Structure formats: C-alpha cells, structure tokens
Amino acid sequence: MEQYVIKGGNPLVGEVDIAGAKNAALAILSAAIMTDETILIENLPDVRDINVLLEAISEIGAQVERVDKSTVKINGSTIGNLSVDYEFIKKIRASYYLLGALLGKYKHAEVPLPGGCNIGSRPIDQHLKGFRALGADVDICHGAIVAKAENLHGSHIFLDVVSVGATINIMMAASMAAGRTIIENAAREPHVVDVANFLNSMGANIKGAGTDVIRIRGVETLHRTEYSIIPDQIEAGTFMFAAAATGGDITVRNVIPKHLEATTAKLEEIGCEVEEFDDAVRVRAPHTLHRTHVKTLPYPGYPTDMQPQIAVTLALAEGTSIVTESIFENRFKYADELSRMGANIKVEGNSAIIDGVKKLTGARVSAPDLRAGAALVIAGLAAEGITIVDDIVYIQRGYENFEDKLRSLGAEIERVSSEKEIQKFRLRVG
Ligand code: EPZ
C-alpha cells in the first residue's frame, strides 16, 4: 500500500492550479450518456474516481475516448447493457448517477445499491422517492436497484433532506420525463448548477439550479455539446487551509471565488488575510491562528467536505474551537489520528471540541476517508518531525497530483511504498 512521508515545518508558499471539480465531473460524465451524439468534456480532474466511472460507462457499452488526462469524448449510442456492475458501485458510490441517466434515457436502469461509507450510512431513499414520483417502478432485487417505467412524467417533488445526489439524480431523470417537474428543497451546491448547465447545453430545459426550487420541462432527446467542468472548490479550500496551518502564503488559481465564500469567511475569522482576484484567491496565514466555531451546512453554508481541514488547522489555533458536523454522522474518524500527533480534540456527539496546542508532532497515521486523509497531510505539513500517512488511496480518489502540487509549494513530501523508501527520505531530509 502506498503512503505519504512528510517532514513538517515548512511554511507553504507559492501558486497552485486547481483542477476540475470531482463531484461535478462524476455527475456530468454520467449525464453525458443521455444522448446518442458525441459529448466532449474538458477540465476533468485526473483522479481515481473519475477513471473508475469512465470504466463503468465504457463497460455498459458507451464509447469513451480519453483525448488527454483532462479531456474525454463520450458517445452513448452504443450502450447495450442497462445494468451497472457491482465492482464499480463498490469503488465509487457516485456510480449511482447512472441510475438517473439511464432511467431518463432508456426508462430502465439497474445499479447495485451503494454500501455505507466511511463517513456515515448515506441512504439513497430520496433518490428513489424522486424516481417513483416520476412514474418509475423501483425495486431492490438481490442488492441492486431496478428502476423501470413505461414513460416518465413530471411531478412536484419535495425532498425530505437537502441532498446533492438526490437533486442531481432526479434532475437527470426529469430532464427526459414528459411534462413539468419541480424539485423543492433542492441542493444549491455549485456542482448542482454545473450539472444543470451541462444538461441545458445538451438541450434540456432546467431553471432555478442554485436555488432550493428547480423547475424542469422534460424533452424527448438531448444532443451533442462541448463542456468544461467548474473548478474544484474543495481542492482549492484544502490548499487554502494548508496555507493557514503551515504559516504560509498560497494563491489558488483557476477558481471561482464565489464558490469559496464560506471557506474564505472562516479563514478570515481565524486571522488569515484573504485576497480575491477574478479567478484566484490568495491566503496569507497570521503569526497566530485564532479559535472559531464552525457548523457544516448545505451550500452556501460551510461545506462538510472542508470540515476535517478546518479542524486540523484549529488544532493549532489559540483557544478552544467547536466544530459541528450536521450533514454526516461519522465524519470525525480522523480525531484519534490527530490526537496521536499531539492535538487536543474531543468528539462529543456530532461536535468536536478542540483546544489549540502550540505544536503538533509527526506520527504514523492512517487516512480514514478522502477529506480526512487530506487533512492529516495538512497536519503532517504543519507538525514538527516526520509524519507517515497510510491508506493514501483514499486521497488519490479526489486530489490530482496532490504530493506534486504540495512539493511545488515547498512541502517535503513523497509518495512511498516501502520502509526502505521511508528510510531514504529520512536520510535525505535529515
Ligand atoms: C455529495 O455526496 C458529495 N459526493 C459528498 O462529497 C459531499 O460531502 C455531499 O454531497 C454533501 O455536500 C459527491 O458529490 C460524489 P447528500 P451525497 O446526498 O450526494 C442524507 C467528497 O468528499 N441523505 O447531499 O451522497 C445523507 O445521509 C464527498 O467528495 C438521505 O438521507 O450527499 C447526508 O446525511 C464525501 N437520503 C445528507 O443527506 C438520501 O437519499 C447529505 O447527503 C440522500 C442523502
């Protein structure tokens, strides 16, 4: 298993280019199969989840041509299999977007029920509620969701919980359902808007994405388009907190500052200087970080995917901070790992109470999930001494060239896969 080995203590300084948004790309790649014409998608992040989903799309029979690492052509006219293989859903939950896409286009889809995840149980009842409201028969057979419909018709759907996945999945199916669909209590994340814009560029008729009421008029067919994915606000935010935690000065480029507002607000609260440009944001860390309280909320609130990153930064802030996770029930699994680095963090229910300490010290830790793994790397970059992060396959799911980008900012970090390489790193960095 590969690991990161890090020698902490260097302030990270410089500029880093942000890749396309993983969570927008996963939905857009799925929606691309809804036409029989060729779709060109650019600014794809070169990360494991994207590559796995492209395999799943190819496996059901679509033509997938990787033009380069961040550009792909997809043509769904040759799809012959409406059942997605379990191995894909096991690797990435977001394969469930193929449900909405295949149901919308073929009125039939079979996708294995996604399992739980490291951050919580993550049911998909709202997705299924939406498909049923559109007229589909939805059953669970042998661990798979089987959705079928003579025809799909518009409906007025009230989501019981603000769900990014359900909003996007229902929006995809409804875009080819006869008549009008209204989705109430819709998620407002930037990637929901990106998927709606993508579908509209294919000839769909979707209005209101980015608000909590999305109105869709179904169309018979969708057509070719060329589309570029929005920048990944979570990758950007991760580097912004890396600046804060290491006492650095980082400019994230190719971003949409508006998508980062909640993150920027918290960075300023803890003492950072944040400067916004048209497509870049610069973060300069203060000499001493201040405490704050933060609660994760659906967009435009503070993002749950940035919760571990602010927590590890607050571990070094002066004073006591409280981080409350309101979206997922099990997103503090990194706390014990962070404690091994000297942090003073106590999880009580869905909150973590963090008493800032003067310094963290390097230790051997394990990434429990994607964002917590990235946060532990940030902790290692800020800590004194050597940190080894195990199970970095989680991090590679969502961060393109993570160690290269960090090294370009002055980090002492290497991806290794043996004790021998770790020893060589220790000798090199002294
Ligand atoms: C998306 O997950 C993201 N993943 C997650 O990012 C992100 O944390 C999450 O949205 C929230 O922003 C992708 O886009 C691939 P939800 P999703 O449906 O769609 C409950 C990352 O790190 N819920 O908005 O699965 C659910 O349990 C990942 O990139 C239901 O109860 O999240 C959760 O408590 C981690 N029933 C809440 O809603 C449902 O049918 C929000 O989940 C669906 C969701």
Boltz pocket constraint, residues with backbone or C-beta under 6 A from the ligand:
constraints:
  - pocket:
      binder: B
      contacts: [[A, 22], [A, 23], [A, 24], [A, 26], [A, 94], [A, 120], [A, 121], [A, 122], [A, 123], [A, 124], [A, 125], [A, 126], [A, 127], [A, 128], [A, 161], [A, 162], [A, 163], [A, 164], [A, 165], [A, 166], [A, 187], [A, 304], [A, 305], [A, 326], [A, 327], [A, 328], [A, 329], [A, 370], [A, 371], [A, 398]]
      max_distance: 6.0
